[in-house]
Amino acid sequence: MNPHGSVATIKSIFLDRGAVSRKLYGDIIGLFMILAFSVKIIKKYRNDMSVLNGLKYMIFGYREFK
């Protein structure tokens, strides 16, 4: 087991972060905040998930929250 939790838990963190970014910052700025968050948080989760997968899940969360 990895120290940060299961892959499903990490996936939900990225999905939730995408939804929260849209709610807090709106449509356009929310996308930029997703990019900034992915650069910041990837150091913590780089052994569990790639940057592109993290961005993909955050964008899924962003798109689901309308």
Phi and psi in degrees as a GROMACS rama.xvg file:
@    title "Ramachandran Plot"
@    xaxis  label "Phi"
@    yaxis  label "Psi"
@TYPE xy
-78.4962  157.927  ASN-2
-69.7909  -17.6084  PRO-3
-95.6715  -1.78462  HIS-4
112.5  -175.855  GLY-5
-76.5575  166.91  SER-6
-63.2357  -35.9668  VAL-7
-63.2113  -38.2982  ALA-8
-66.7223  -42.5285  THR-9
-65.486  -40.8013  ILE-10
-59.926  -42.7057  LYS-11
-67.9086  -31.0522  SER-12
-62.2332  -45.016  ILE-13
-69.8195  -39.0018  PHE-14
-62.5345  -45.3135  LEU-15
-64.3334  -38.3908  ASP-16
-64.7157  -36.5976  ARG-17
-64.2347  -43.7719  GLY-18
-66.0483  -42.0938  ALA-19
-64.905  -38.7826  VAL-20
-61.859  -40.7563  SER-21
-68.4506  -41.7101  ARG-22
-64.9687  -44.0087  LYS-23
-78.2834  -38.6121  LEU-24
-111.562  -7.3463  TYR-25
88.2886  -169.59  GLY-26
-70.3184  -59.1783  ASP-27
-76.6259  -50.4088  ILE-28
-66.1239  -29.8923  ILE-29
-59.3703  -38.8449  GLY-30
-64.3969  -41.2979  LEU-31
-65.9283  -35.1096  PHE-32
-69.0971  -32.5746  MET-33
-62.449  -44.4934  ILE-34
-61.693  -44.5161  LEU-35
-64.0019  -41.5923  ALA-36
-65.0636  -38.9303  PHE-37
-65.2009  -36.6555  SER-38
-68.6846  -38.8316  VAL-39
-72.4264  -44.0707  LYS-40
-88.6816  -15.2676  ILE-41
-64.0791  -26.1495  ILE-42
-61.4961  -35.8128  LYS-43
-74.5541  -35.9549  LYS-44
-111.487  13.4483  TYR-45
-63.5641  -25.6365  ARG-46
-78.9892  -18.2019  ASN-47
-104.462  -27.366  ASP-48
-153.267  142.83  MET-49
-78.4697  164.629  SER-50
-61.1507  -43.5817  VAL-51
-64.9618  -40.7645  LEU-52
-66.1046  -39.7526  ASN-53
-60.5255  -44.8912  GLY-54
-63.2978  -41.2007  LEU-55
-59.5033  -46.8963  LYS-56
-68.1848  -36.2388  TYR-57
-66.6783  -38.2788  MET-58
-68.205  -37.005  ILE-59
-59.5539  -45.9443  PHE-60
-63.734  -38.2298  GLY-61
-62.6598  -44.8923  TYR-62
-72.0693  -32.8639  ARG-63
-68.6686  -31.8784  GLU-64
-89.7775  105.443  PHE-65
